[in-house]
Amino acid sequence: MATQYLNEDDMYRTSTQYRLWSFTPEALLTLRKNTHSAALERAKQYLPDLDPSTPLTLDEETRLIQRYSDTISSTAAHLKWPSHVKATAIQYLKRFYLTNSAHTYPPKEIYKSVLFLASKTEGIHTTLGDFARSISSRPDHILAPEYKIIQALRFTLDVRQPIRGLRGCYMELENLARGKHVPLAFLAPKTAADLQREFAGLPPPDPTRCFSEWVPPHGSPESSESAVSVDADADALVKRAWAAYTAARVLLDDAALLTDAYLLYTPPQIYLAGVKLADEPLYGFYMSLHLPAQHPMHAQILATVAGCAELMGTFDKGLVMSKEERVSVEKRLEEVRDPSTRDLVKRHEEAKRGGAEEGVVDEQQAKKRKLAREASMKEGDDLFGPSLSLPPLGSAKS
């Protein structure tokens, strides 16, 4: 029987992120339009005399969610949480609003919950009480929408991020800079020393196009002597790799999170786009080591990375919704808010108690639900035995 090997791309295609949360630009826009239209149609039912200018436009709703993505980022920084936690929380927020409208669940009530949920899935050990106090909120307000969020996420809480690939890229470039890289088969007969010399001969990043702040140690960028001499200082190459990594990391922590990059591109495509924006000559050199020109997907892969780079590189943080605009938009949003979700805490408590409050279901139905839960627990006891319990205090023999 032949052994089947899966490469990284094959494994990614089996992930829920690829199967459920990856879209073409057209499919993503269609999904958002459908969600927005459904919310407006529902609003007409509970507000028959609704002024058409009051509800948010699709663009306003999208920008409001982007604004709260930025709020998650600043809140995570305030809490001194690692960047991967905020990245996960922002993706939870974006995924939630693909099938839910801000008219039904305003993001000011959701963003705290997705941040706390991300802290749990990413292994940040903080209690609900401590988290609520740190952001001046109430624990019940944070927990109330959590199950609805998990449902909207389709119970898929894993978020694959590009930062790990970027770290691997830097480590590989560092080895190349020190002449320790082992060439791939298609690069033969090049040696590690050959690749080190190629690295040293790269032109410096163009400061008008690249985000890296690295400059050659000898001569100005315009000088013909700007290439680094390997014999002079291999550490300069390491510094160049580090400068590219640092610049790309900033892009991954900002532009990649506040745009639709995660919904449109894979984690490797995102980190490679970051390297391309940081230091384009270094990016070209790095890609030549992994993607031979004769590869049948060569042009398509480069074009895809270039598209991701354009999305991230053209992002303007100054166009994120201002506080004043947010207040104005949320005032209109409150006027058309779905009345069935105005009190999420109350709905959460009703769900926990079987829905017997406020006439959601009658008392007889609530009793039936209670008997069904008890029967289910008894079936579990019959199959696995009852739960273990400690003896009463004082019953142990000395």
C-alpha positions as CSV (number, residue, x, y, z in Angstrom):
1,M,0.0,0.0,0.0
2,A,1.5,3.3,-1.0
3,T,2.1,5.9,1.7
4,Q,0.3,9.2,1.1
5,Y,1.9,12.4,2.3
6,L,0.1,15.6,2.9
7,N,1.9,18.9,2.4
8,E,1.0,22.0,4.3
9,D,-1.5,23.2,1.7
10,D,-3.3,19.9,1.7
11,M,-3.6,20.0,5.5
12,Y,-4.9,23.6,5.4
13,R,-7.6,22.6,3.0
14,T,-8.9,20.2,5.6
15,S,-9.2,23.0,8.2
16,T,-12.5,24.6,9.1
17,Q,-10.9,28.0,8.4
18,Y,-10.5,27.0,4.7
19,R,-13.8,25.2,4.4
20,L,-16.1,27.6,6.3
21,W,-14.3,31.0,6.5
22,S,-12.5,31.5,3.2
23,F,-14.3,33.4,0.4
24,T,-13.8,35.0,-3.0
25,P,-14.4,38.8,-2.9
26,E,-17.7,38.3,-4.8
27,A,-18.9,35.6,-2.4
28,L,-18.0,37.7,0.6
29,L,-19.8,40.7,-0.6
30,T,-22.9,38.7,-1.5
31,L,-23.0,37.2,2.0
32,R,-22.8,40.6,3.6
33,K,-25.5,42.0,1.3
34,N,-27.8,39.1,2.1
35,T,-27.3,39.5,5.8
36,H,-27.9,43.3,5.7
37,S,-31.0,43.0,3.5
38,A,-32.5,40.3,5.7
39,A,-32.1,42.6,8.8
40,L,-33.7,45.5,6.9
41,E,-36.7,43.4,5.9
42,R,-37.1,42.3,9.5
43,A,-36.9,45.9,10.7
44,K,-39.9,46.8,8.4
45,Q,-41.9,44.2,10.3
46,Y,-41.4,45.6,13.8
47,L,-41.2,49.2,12.6
48,P,-43.8,49.6,9.8
49,D,-43.3,53.4,9.6
50,L,-39.5,53.1,9.4
51,D,-37.7,56.0,7.7
52,P,-35.5,54.5,5.0
53,S,-32.7,56.9,5.9
54,T,-32.5,55.6,9.5
55,P,-31.0,52.1,9.2
56,L,-27.3,51.8,8.5
57,T,-26.1,51.3,5.0
58,L,-24.0,48.2,4.3
59,D,-20.9,50.3,4.1
60,E,-21.7,52.0,7.4
61,E,-22.3,48.6,9.1
62,T,-19.1,47.2,7.7
63,R,-17.1,50.2,8.9
64,L,-18.7,50.1,12.3
65,I,-17.5,46.5,12.7
66,Q,-14.1,47.5,11.5
67,R,-14.1,50.3,14.2
68,Y,-14.8,47.7,16.9
69,S,-12.1,45.5,15.5
70,D,-9.8,48.3,16.2
71,T,-11.3,48.7,19.6
72,I,-10.5,45.0,20.3
73,S,-6.9,45.7,19.3
74,S,-6.5,48.6,21.6
75,T,-8.3,46.8,24.5
76,A,-6.0,43.8,24.1
77,A,-3.0,46.2,24.1
78,H,-4.3,47.8,27.3
79,L,-4.6,44.3,28.9
80,K,-1.1,43.5,27.6
81,W,-2.4,40.3,25.9
82,P,-0.4,38.7,23.1
83,S,-1.2,39.7,19.5
84,H,-2.5,36.2,18.6
85,V,-5.4,36.7,21.2
86,K,-6.5,40.0,19.6
87,A,-6.2,38.4,16.1
88,T,-8.5,35.5,17.1
89,A,-11.0,37.9,18.8
90,I,-11.1,40.1,15.7
91,Q,-11.7,37.1,13.4
92,Y,-14.5,36.0,15.8
93,L,-16.1,39.4,15.4
94,K,-15.8,39.4,11.6
95,R,-17.1,35.9,11.3
96,F,-20.1,36.6,13.6
97,Y,-21.2,39.5,11.4
98,L,-21.2,37.6,8.2
99,T,-24.5,36.0,9.2
100,N,-25.7,38.5,11.9
101,S,-26.5,42.2,11.4
102,A,-25.5,45.0,13.7
103,H,-29.2,46.0,13.6
104,T,-29.8,42.8,15.6
105,Y,-26.7,42.6,17.7
106,P,-24.8,45.9,18.0
107,P,-21.1,45.3,18.1
108,K,-20.7,47.4,21.3
109,E,-22.4,44.4,23.0
110,I,-20.5,41.7,21.2
111,Y,-16.9,42.9,21.1
112,K,-16.2,42.3,24.8
113,S,-17.7,38.8,24.6
114,V,-15.5,37.7,21.6
115,L,-12.4,39.1,23.3
116,F,-13.1,37.1,26.5
117,L,-13.9,34.0,24.4
118,A,-10.7,34.4,22.5
119,S,-8.8,34.6,25.8
120,K,-10.1,31.2,26.7
121,T,-9.4,29.6,23.4
122,E,-5.9,31.1,23.2
123,G,-5.0,30.0,26.8
124,I,-5.0,33.4,28.6
125,H,-5.9,32.5,32.2
126,T,-8.0,35.3,33.5
127,T,-11.3,35.0,35.4
128,L,-14.5,36.6,34.2
129,G,-14.6,38.9,37.2
130,D,-11.1,40.2,36.6
131,F,-11.7,40.7,32.9
132,A,-15.0,42.5,33.5
133,R,-13.3,44.8,36.1
134,S,-10.4,45.5,33.7
135,I,-12.7,46.8,31.0
136,S,-15.4,48.4,33.3
137,S,-18.1,46.0,32.3
138,R,-20.5,43.5,34.0
139,P,-19.8,39.8,33.9
140,D,-23.4,39.0,32.9
141,H,-23.2,41.4,30.0
142,I,-20.0,39.6,28.8
143,L,-21.5,36.1,29.1
144,A,-25.0,36.8,27.8
145,P,-24.2,36.6,24.0
146,E,-21.5,34.0,24.2
147,Y,-23.5,31.0,23.2
148,K,-25.1,32.9,20.3
149,I,-21.5,33.9,19.2
150,I,-20.4,30.2,19.3
151,Q,-23.4,29.2,17.3
152,A,-22.6,31.9,14.7
153,L,-19.0,30.6,14.6
154,R,-20.5,27.2,13.8
155,F,-18.6,25.9,16.9
156,T,-15.3,26.3,15.1
157,L,-13.0,28.3,17.4
158,D,-9.6,27.6,15.8
159,V,-8.1,30.6,13.9
160,R,-4.9,29.9,11.9
161,Q,-2.7,32.9,11.8
162,P,0.2,34.1,9.6
163,I,2.5,35.1,12.4
164,R,4.0,31.6,12.8
165,G,4.9,31.4,9.2
166,L,6.5,34.9,9.4
167,R,8.7,33.7,12.2
168,G,9.7,30.7,10.2
169,C,10.6,33.0,7.3
170,Y,12.8,35.1,9.5
171,M,14.6,32.1,10.9
172,E,15.3,30.8,7.3
173,L,16.6,34.3,6.2
174,E,18.8,34.4,9.3
175,N,20.4,31.1,8.4
176,L,20.8,32.3,4.8
177,A,22.6,35.4,6.1
178,R,25.0,33.3,8.1
179,G,25.7,30.9,5.3
180,K,23.9,28.0,7.0
181,H,21.0,27.4,4.7
182,V,20.7,24.0,3.1
183,P,19.6,24.5,-0.6
184,L,16.5,22.8,-2.0
185,A,17.0,20.2,-4.7
186,F,15.9,22.4,-7.5
187,L,18.6,24.9,-6.5
188,A,21.5,22.5,-7.1
189,P,24.4,23.0,-7.6
190,K,24.1,26.2,-5.5
191,T,25.7,26.0,-2.1
192,A,24.9,27.8,1.1
193,A,27.8,30.2,0.4
194,D,26.3,30.9,-3.1
195,L,23.0,31.8,-1.6
196,Q,24.6,34.0,1.0
197,R,26.4,35.9,-1.7
198,E,23.1,36.3,-3.6
199,F,21.5,37.7,-0.4
200,A,24.4,40.1,0.0
201,G,24.1,41.3,-3.6
202,L,20.4,42.2,-3.3
203,P,19.6,45.9,-3.9
204,P,18.4,47.7,-0.7
205,P,14.6,48.2,-0.1
206,D,13.2,51.2,-1.8
207,P,12.2,53.6,1.0
208,T,9.4,55.0,-1.2
209,R,7.8,51.6,-1.7
210,C,8.9,49.4,1.2
211,F,8.1,49.6,4.9
212,S,11.5,48.2,6.1
213,E,13.7,50.9,7.6
214,W,16.9,48.9,6.9
215,V,19.7,50.8,5.1
216,P,23.1,49.3,3.9
217,P,26.0,49.8,6.3
218,H,28.3,51.0,3.5
219,G,27.3,53.8,1.2
220,S,23.9,55.3,0.6
221,P,21.0,53.4,-1.0
222,E,21.7,55.2,-4.2
223,S,25.4,54.3,-4.2
224,S,26.7,51.5,-6.5
225,E,28.6,50.3,-3.4
226,S,25.5,49.8,-1.4
227,A,25.5,46.0,-1.6
228,V,26.8,44.3,1.6
229,S,30.1,42.6,1.5
230,V,29.7,39.1,3.0
231,D,33.3,39.2,4.2
232,A,32.8,42.5,5.9
233,D,29.7,41.8,8.0
234,A,27.3,39.0,7.7
235,D,25.5,40.5,10.7
236,A,24.3,43.3,8.4
237,L,22.3,40.7,6.4
238,V,20.7,39.4,9.7
239,K,19.8,43.0,10.5
240,R,18.1,43.3,7.1
241,A,16.1,40.1,7.7
242,W,15.1,41.4,11.2
243,A,14.1,44.8,9.8
244,A,11.9,43.1,7.2
245,Y,10.4,40.8,9.8
246,T,9.6,43.7,12.1
247,A,8.0,45.8,9.4
248,A,5.9,42.8,8.2
249,R,4.9,42.1,11.8
250,V,3.5,45.6,12.1
251,L,1.4,45.0,9.0
252,L,0.1,41.7,10.3
253,D,-0.9,43.2,13.6
254,D,-2.7,46.1,11.9
255,A,-3.7,46.1,8.2
256,A,-4.1,42.3,8.0
257,L,-6.6,42.4,10.9
258,L,-8.6,45.5,9.9
259,T,-9.1,44.5,6.3
260,D,-10.7,41.3,4.9
261,A,-7.3,39.6,4.5
262,Y,-8.1,36.6,6.7
263,L,-11.4,36.0,4.9
264,L,-9.8,36.2,1.4
265,Y,-6.3,34.8,1.7
266,T,-4.5,31.9,3.4
267,P,-2.1,32.5,6.3
268,P,1.0,31.9,4.1
269,Q,-0.3,34.3,1.5
270,I,-0.8,36.9,4.2
271,Y,2.7,36.7,5.7
272,L,4.3,36.6,2.3
273,A,2.4,39.8,1.4
274,G,3.8,41.3,4.5
275,V,7.4,40.4,3.5
276,K,6.7,41.8,0.0
277,L,5.5,45.1,1.4
278,A,8.4,45.3,3.9
279,D,11.3,44.5,1.6
280,E,10.4,43.6,-2.0
281,P,13.9,42.6,-3.2
282,L,14.3,40.3,-0.2
283,Y,10.8,38.9,-0.9
284,G,11.8,38.1,-4.5
285,F,14.9,36.4,-3.3
286,Y,13.0,34.3,-0.7
287,M,10.4,33.2,-3.2
288,S,13.0,32.1,-5.7
289,L,14.2,29.6,-3.1
290,H,10.8,28.0,-2.8
291,L,9.0,28.6,-6.1
292,P,11.0,27.8,-9.2
293,A,10.1,29.8,-12.3
294,Q,9.1,26.6,-14.1
295,H,6.5,25.7,-11.5
296,P,3.0,25.6,-13.2
297,M,1.5,27.8,-10.5
298,H,4.3,30.3,-10.4
299,A,2.5,33.2,-12.0
300,Q,-0.8,32.5,-10.1
301,I,0.9,32.3,-6.7
302,L,2.8,35.5,-7.2
303,A,-0.3,37.3,-8.4
304,T,-2.3,36.1,-5.4
305,V,0.4,37.3,-3.0
306,A,0.5,40.6,-4.9
307,G,-3.3,41.0,-4.5
308,C,-3.0,40.4,-0.8
309,A,-0.1,42.9,-0.6
310,E,-2.2,45.5,-2.4
311,L,-5.1,45.0,0.0
312,M,-2.8,45.5,3.0
313,G,-0.6,48.2,1.5
314,T,-3.4,50.5,0.5
315,F,-5.1,50.3,3.9
316,D,-5.4,53.7,5.4
317,K,-5.8,53.7,9.2
318,G,-7.0,57.3,9.0
319,L,-10.2,56.1,7.2
320,V,-11.3,54.0,10.1
321,M,-14.6,55.3,11.6
322,S,-13.9,58.1,14.1
323,K,-15.4,58.2,17.6
324,E,-17.7,61.0,16.5
325,E,-19.0,59.1,13.5
326,R,-19.4,56.0,15.6
327,V,-21.6,57.8,18.1
328,S,-23.8,59.2,15.3
329,V,-24.1,55.8,13.7
330,E,-24.9,54.1,16.9
331,K,-27.6,56.6,17.7
332,R,-29.4,55.7,14.5
333,L,-28.8,52.0,15.2
334,E,-30.5,52.3,18.5
335,E,-33.7,53.6,16.8
336,V,-34.0,50.5,14.6
337,R,-32.6,48.0,17.1
338,D,-34.4,44.6,16.9
339,P,-36.6,44.7,20.1
340,S,-36.2,40.9,20.6
341,T,-32.5,41.3,21.3
342,R,-32.6,44.6,23.4
343,D,-31.9,42.7,26.6
344,L,-29.4,40.0,26.0
345,V,-28.9,39.3,29.7
346,K,-32.6,38.7,30.2
347,R,-32.7,36.4,27.1
348,H,-29.7,34.5,28.5
349,E,-31.4,34.0,31.9
350,E,-34.6,32.8,30.3
351,A,-32.7,30.3,28.2
352,K,-31.0,28.9,31.3
353,R,-34.4,28.6,33.1
354,G,-36.2,26.9,30.2
355,G,-37.9,30.0,28.9
356,A,-40.7,30.1,31.5
357,E,-40.4,33.8,32.2
358,E,-42.4,36.6,30.6
359,G,-44.7,34.1,28.8
360,V,-41.9,32.8,26.5
361,V,-43.3,29.3,27.2
362,D,-46.0,28.3,29.7
363,E,-45.3,26.6,33.0
364,Q,-46.4,23.2,31.7
365,Q,-43.9,23.3,28.8
366,A,-41.2,24.4,31.3
367,K,-42.0,21.3,33.5
368,K,-41.8,19.0,30.4
369,R,-38.3,20.4,29.6
370,K,-37.3,19.9,33.2
371,L,-38.5,16.3,33.2
372,A,-36.7,15.7,29.9
373,R,-33.4,16.9,31.4
374,E,-33.9,14.7,34.5
375,A,-34.6,11.7,32.3
376,S,-31.5,12.4,30.2
377,M,-29.4,12.6,33.4
378,K,-30.9,9.3,34.7
379,E,-30.0,7.6,31.4
380,G,-26.4,8.8,31.9
381,D,-26.4,7.4,35.4
382,D,-27.7,4.0,34.2
383,L,-25.0,3.8,31.6
384,F,-22.0,5.2,33.4
385,G,-23.1,5.1,37.1
386,P,-24.0,8.0,39.2
387,S,-21.5,10.9,39.8
388,L,-19.1,10.4,42.7
389,S,-19.7,12.4,45.8
390,L,-17.6,13.1,48.9
391,P,-18.7,11.6,52.3
392,P,-20.3,14.1,54.8
393,L,-17.9,16.0,57.0
394,G,-17.1,14.1,60.2
395,S,-18.0,10.7,58.8
396,A,-14.4,9.6,58.2
397,K,-13.0,7.4,60.8
398,S,-9.9,8.5,62.6
